[in-house]
Amino acid sequence: MTFQDLNLNTPLYNALDDLGFTTPTPIQEQSFNVVSSGRDVVGIAQTGTGKTFAYMLPILKNLKFSEQDNPRVLVLVPTRELVVQVVEEIEKLSKYINNRVLGVYGGTNINTQKQAIAQGLDILVATPGRLYDLALSRVLQLKSIQKLVIDEVDVMLDLGFRHQLINIFDLLPERRQSIMFSATMTQDVDILINEFFRNPIRVSVAVSGTPLENITQNRYNVPNFYTKVNLLEHLLSHTQTFNKVLIFVAFKRMADRLFDQLDTMFRDEVCVIHSNKTQNYRLRSIEAFGSGEHRILIATDVMARGLDIENVSHVINFDTPDYPENYMHRIGRTGRAERKGESLVFSTEKEQEYLEKIESLMGMKIPVLKLPETVEISIELIEEERTQIKERHNPLKQRDEDAPGLAFHEKKDKNKKTNQGGSYRREMAKKYKKPKTRGDKNANKRRKRR
Ligand code: AMP
């Protein structure tokens, strides 16, 4: 396929010619028609796959010239660096199009950005926090947004931007197209899709290009967390073989918990990264692991994404990822650059169903290894495991004893009251019908001036 097959227009073809691009990347090929269709879209693709053009080509093709000042396309990204990068990419594509693109992000003077917005624009690229501040200041009007793109949404949620995102959704017109790109699927991303996306079409290229033939994959059936720790300690004690080991866990809390366990036995050999650690701490950990100073790195899916670390001997999936794409990303950290790598995955009984999804995605079975006899089977359970056992295996449990459901009887009126806070304000509001606020002082001033 070439770009000619996508039926673009002359200004876009000329811009692509200048860039020397002739063939769309797989994610561009897959996304073009679905993004053009106006339906909501969820794309799974990593940076470097050409995902920026995957959403911008169809958007730019369909964006008509307009003299109105309010932006019609909003692209949200998690970091300033990405704002700069995405603006550059859009500018490259817009070389022969008469449109106005602006990037805004926190940590810089907001007034300069307000002035730039007041000049009028078509496409706004922003980090969520700064965007929300600008929208609240009323300089930025979001009522004309037709297309919302959220890029690297997994990183955004991992950095704690969920609330800002939801606040922004509230300010956007109901009738709009929402498009998101994420490199990994996490539970948080899934929740966001279910809440705010309408029947999205999914496109994915995460799987292709992973050099499976370089990676030896095996798995262990392990009953619980502490037995997994015992197995891990057993394996890691073979320092010659397991000489550069990347261990994946799904959650930050689990990463810390595992770090505490391993730190006693492998002090000074193990480090950890996840998004609650400071940027400096993360950089130090990555450096120490990359240089070989630390043999073992524990990481969450999202944080390990950008890592380009050479010679990882083993990837160990301490848990079995619920989303098969994440497994592919994880094991892709080893076996790079034609080198051989090894991957192991630990699965409890509950995780067997995830394993099936992974195997069916790869179209192959992962051979199972026997637990070494010296590995002690623990019967101690962590909190999460305890509640599951209670639900599953207690035959004495009365069917609906614990089940949430309707209350047995109606509450008495006096017990129905809930604490609403701010009672004086509510009383006043009731009395005067309208809320007694003076509104935005500056807005009043502006009005007077006119
Ligand atoms: P991205 O995944 O959007 O960060 O893009 C990665 C890089 O690939 C960027 O530098 C793009 O300019 C470049 N790129 C995007 N599309 C193509 C293409 N069709 N052919 C060659 N390079 C591309």
Residues whose N, C-alpha, C, O or C-beta is under 5 A from the ligand:
A	BS01	AMP	F21 T23 P24 T25 Q46 T47 G48 T49 G50 K51 T52 F53
